[in-house]
């Protein structure tokens, strides 16, 4: 079936990074009506094969931009063929919403997603836990209900908060949001392990890059002053290489100037130049023009679970039915299940207490009855 959850998310995943530039019409709307992207800002229906171009005029021309934007909004439905099935049968809206939990089994499945995130351990991104808990509106009691152990470490709390904000573990060192099909690499953010470090290296790390020796005399000096590159060689070794390169350039320049002005004495001077170059070659070591490995500092950022979603993600947009964010709706479902479970547990304790009382009364009555029977006999 084309309106299944798997088919819907397959169409939604086609709207990859850089493929959609219209903010007023989201990929969710097109995916719900059977459209998938075939090239940047161009969608096609998988059933009737109709094509819609979503390229709009420049926003500077407000009249033209507004006119074509209204036409594009209508093309979500009218762009299909007249007999196309998608015109009157879009996917249900709940497919685009975060999961709605209703039973204790659903709560256990959500807890399992948090346990899978825990396997990343110290590679999980560092989060300001108190601030983010206040933003989500959750407390320690609710987080404890999603964990089977009483030991609530920073890694476990981080995994639960990421799960409640729509993130799950992707392949490798990736976090993935199913709602907007966004994947982020953990190496771009400050991790739990790096957050424990002290000093200015907290938000930066070094990766090797290649820089040619040809530009080592001028470009590398400027880049070193800017703090972009860090040379692995000592300063005295660099100065020796630079002096040798300069002497070689001077000798090559002088020989070329002698060869160019007069062609009559070119043969004699060429012989002199060849002998002098041979002598220079004996005196100077052979310099190989090979790339030099440099280390480039790349700034890392702190991961904010809500801000890393795409702007149209259902986890951070309001639901038209209940006027709340997607993550708020999920947390409300979790709180309702937890409260229902506590009420059932309290009721079970009361029932168990009543049963124990009835058993005690029966025991007492049996004892009294047996004593009276013995007296009669």
PyMOL commands that set and color helices and strands:
alter all, ss='L'
color gray80, all
select helices_A, chain A and resi 5-13+27-32+62-78+85-87+93-96+104-118+121-123+129-136+140-145+154-164+186-188+192-195+200-203+213-215+219-225+235-260+266-283+326-376
alter helices_A, ss='H'
color red, helices_A
select strands_A, chain A and resi 35-39+42-45+51-53+167-169+174-177+182-185+204-212+229-230+291-299
alter strands_A, ss='S'
color yellow, strands_A
deselect
rebuild
show_as cartoon
